Amino acid sequence: MILVCDAYRKDLIHPNEFIRGSTLRFLCKLREPELLEPLMPSIRSCLEDKYSYVRRNAVLALYTIYRSFEFLVPDAPELIHSYLEGNKIPHARGTLLSC
């Protein structure tokens, strides 16, 4: 399990934004809190990525994880709210809320 978590963590910090975004999309589908718990700091750091694809998928991953395993990220609503408030792109809110 340690090797699996490490592989996901490396994908979350990969230089290619599509690998980071795709990994976040995959993590939305995981239903194992033991695998998600060590990845939470990397998932949170993706909220501050310079690419919108990664940021959008990070918000979706946080929402999905919060919905299934609230104890892993108890402050997810505040994180998502602060992300939406701090986002300077006008259509970003609509895009995220329509997903």
Protein Blocks (a to p, Z undefined) as FASTA:
>chain_A
ZZmmmmmmmmmmgfblklmmmmmmmmmmpccfklmmmmmmmmmmmmmpcbfklmmmmmmm
mmmmmmmmmmlmmmlmmmmmmmmmmpmbfklmmmmmmZZ
